[in-house]
Amino acid sequence: MNRIIGIDIGGTNFRIGFTDGAGNVSAFSKLPVKSILKSDDALSDIASYITSYAGGRKYDAVSIGFPATLNRERTRILQAPNLRSMENLPVTEYLSSRLGVPVFAERDVTFALYYDMRKYGIPPNGVICGIYFGTGIGNAIMIGGVPLTGRDGTAGELGHIPVHGCHEVCGCGLTGCMETVAGGKYLARLQREVWPETNIAETFMEHEGDELIAGFLANMAECVASEVNILDPDCVIIGGGVPNMKGFPRDVLHREIIARTRRPYPAENLRVIYADDEAEKCVAGAGYYANLRL
């Protein structure tokens, strides 16, 4: 079994651990990403931290997940609204040269899907969709065990479906993207502008049944149903921080999804799994991915 350093770089947190491709994670650490990316040379900062973290311990590869779009070859980051200092850099080439081992890069959501498929016993054959509602909306699509990348590497950007009548500016630079009305950014805006007295973690507990929450759940359902109606997947995994918030009404969301899914099929056979939100998920998923590549 290969010994891999798995890394999940988010807009806020940097997660790292040793993993083996079987889901085992050791020496897990979570720290602010700004404590790692401290200079104008982001790749050098990452390489230096990995070397320090390893502390002389041997490893066979490094596998890194980014909240970003990558090129089809998975060697460069194309766009990363929360990691501007890393855009259009030779990530894998530079890091593998500095570290002396293979370095793999993927979207963090793909690593999450690898992990959840293993955890919930979902076979890799067929079409599997992972839709993760966090600050934005992450989406990974697996077809026959292979992640769908698309011609330019940007397939699965479900959060950027245009929403008619929406004028919110998205982090990608466009106006009216789905994630501005169906992601955690929208809940943060509600907390800031409508319910300033509410702790955002208590949103669903304190405002259950409110028409604004009903509209939010409808937008989430439209997002999921859009992909289901196009792909007719064998399974849909719904995860991320939002569906794991206290009091989140999964039963209501499921009804809303079914109401928007074509009948009789795929609605009648739709299989949905709600995944737990785990801190080490993408680090473990990075190990699965790297083990397959190696």
N, C-alpha and C positions, 0 to 999 in steps of 0.2 A: 504494500500500500504506500502511495506517495505521501510525503510530508509537505504540506502546502501552507503558505501564509495567505490567508484570505482577508480581504480588505473591503469594507463598505464605506465609501466616501460620500457623505451627504452634504447638503448645504449648511448644516449646523454641526453635525457630529461625524467623527472619524472612528470607525470600529475596526478592530483588527484581532486576529487570533490565529493560532496554529490549528489546522484541520487536516483530515485524512481522506476526504472523499467518501466517507461512510457516515458523515453527519456528526462526528465527534469533534468538539472544539475545546481547546485548552489555551490557557494564558490569554483569555479574552480581555480586551481593554476597550473602553469607550472614552473618548476625550473630545474637546471642542476642535473642530476642523481648523479654526483660526490659530490654534496652538501648534499646528503642523505646517500649514501654508503661511509662513511668516515673511517670505521675501518675494521678490519679483520673479524668482526662478522656482516655480511650483514643483517641477519634476525633480529638481535637485533636493528640495525640501523633503519630498516623499521618499526618495532614495536614501537620504541620510537618516530619516526616521526609521525606515525598515531595517537598516543596518544596525541602528541602535537597539531597536526592539528585539531583533534576533539574538543579539548579545553573544554571537559565536555559535549559536545553535544552528545545525545544518537544516536546509530545506531544499526541496526539489523544484519548486516553482512559486510564483506569486500570482495571485488572481484578484483583480480589482474590479469592483462594481461602481459605476458612476450614475448619478441622476442626470443623465445627459443623452443626447443623440450621438452615435458614433458612426464612423464610416463603415461600409459593408465589410471590409477586411478586419474590422475591430482593432485597428491600430492607432486611430486618432479620434479625439473628441471633436465633434462638429459644433455643437451648441450646448452650453451649460449655463443657464441663467444665473445659477447660484455659485458657479465656479468659473467666472470669466477669465481668470488667470490661466486656465488650463485649456482654453479653446484652441483648436488647430495645432496641437503639439504632437510630436512623434512619441506618444506615450509608451508603447510596448518596446519600440526600438531603443529608446534612451534608457529605460529602466532595466531592460535585460542586459544591456551593455554595462551598466553600472553595477548590477547585482550579480551577474554571471550565471543567471538561471533563466529559463523561459518565463515570460510575463504575459499574462492574458488579461484582456480588458473586455468588459461587457456592460450592459445596462444593469443597474442594481435590481430592477424589477425581474429581469431574466433569472438572476440568482435566486430571488425569492420564489419564483415559480418552480425551479429545480428542487428547492428545498421542500416546498409544499407537496409536490407530486410524490416525493419519497415519503414524507410524513403521513400522507393520507392514502397511500397505496394506490395511486393512480397510474396505470400502465402508460408507457410513452407512445403507444400506437394511437392513431386517430388524431383529432384536433382538440387541444387543451388550451383554454384561455385563462390567463391570470389577470384580474383587474383589481388594482390596489388603490384605495382612496385614502390619501394622506393629505399633505399640504396641497399637492396637485393630484393628478390621476396617472398612475403607472399602469402600463399594459404590456404583457408579453404573450405571444402566441406560439404554441409548440405544435408542429405538424409532423407526425411520425417520429417524434423524439428530437426534432431539429428546430431550433428557434427560427421563426420567420424574420428575415432582415429587410427584404425589399431591395430594389435596385440600388438605392443610395445608402441603405443601412438604416433607414428611418421608419420602417414599418411598425405599426402598433401604436401610433401616437393618438390613442383614443381620446385623450384629454384635450385634443386640439380640433375636434369636430366643431365646425362653426355653429353657433346657436343664433337663430334669427331673432332680432330685436334686442340682443345683448350687446352692450357697448362698453363692457369692462375691458380694460387693457390687460393682456396676459403677459406673463414673463417671457414668452417666446417672441414678443413684439407685435403679435396680431391682436385684433380686437374681437371679443365675442367668443372666445374658446370655451368649450364645455367645462374645463376645470375651474373656470372663474365662477361657475354657478353650481358645480357639483363636487367641489373639493373642499379641503379644510380652509382654504383662503376665504371662501364664502362664509363659513362659520365664524371665522375670525372677524370678518367685516360686520356680521350680525352682532357679535359681542361688542364690537367697538362702537357701532352706530345705533343699535336698537336696544341691546340688553347690556349696558355697561356694568350693571350691578351683578351680572352672572359670570361666575367662573366658567371659562369655555369648556372645561372638562365636565361641567354639570349641565350643558346645554340641553341634551335630550331628556334629562331627568326633570328639569325645571320648565321646559317649554314643549313638552309632549302635546301633540294635538294642535299646536299653533299653525296657522296657515303658511307661515314662512318655512317652518320645518316640513310641512307637507309638500311644499313646492320644491324644497331641497331634495327630499326623497324621490319625488317624481323625476327630477333632473338626473339623479343617480340611476334610476331605473331606465330612463331613456338611453343613457350611456351604455348600460349593460345590454339592453334589448337590441340596440343598434348592431352591436357586434354579434350577438346571438342570431339575429335574423339574417346576417350576411354569411356567417360561417357554419351554423348548425353544429356547434361543438359537441364532443363527447362529454365534456365536463367544463364547468366554469368555476374557478376559484375566486372568491371575493375576499379581499383582505385589506390590510393597512390600518392606520390608526383610527380613522373615522368609524368604520364598522365595529371597532373594538372599544369605542367609548362607552362609558357607563350609561345604561339605559337605552342604547341604540336599538330601535325597533326593527329587528331583522325580519320579523314576520310581515310587517307593513311593506318593507322594501321588496320582499319576495313577491307579495301580491301585486305590487306596482310593476315589477319586472314581467310577471306572467301576463298582466293586462296589456302589455305593450309588445308581447312576443307573438309572432304569427301562429295562427291555429289552422289545423290541429297540431301541426308540427312546425317548428321544434318545441312548441310550448308543452305538449303532453309528455315529452320524454326529457325535458330539461333537467339536468342534474347540476345542482349548485352546492358548493361546499364553502362554508365560512371559515377562513383560516385565522388562527391565533396570530397576534402581533408579538413577535419574539425578537429580542435585541440581537441575538446571535444568528438569526435566520439567514441573512445575506452572506455572512462569513462562512457558514456551513455550505450554503449554496455555491459559493465561490469555489469551495473544495470539490464539490460534485462536478462542476463545470471543468475545472482544471484537470481533474483525474480523467475525464473523458477525452480531453484534448491531448493529454500526455500519452 
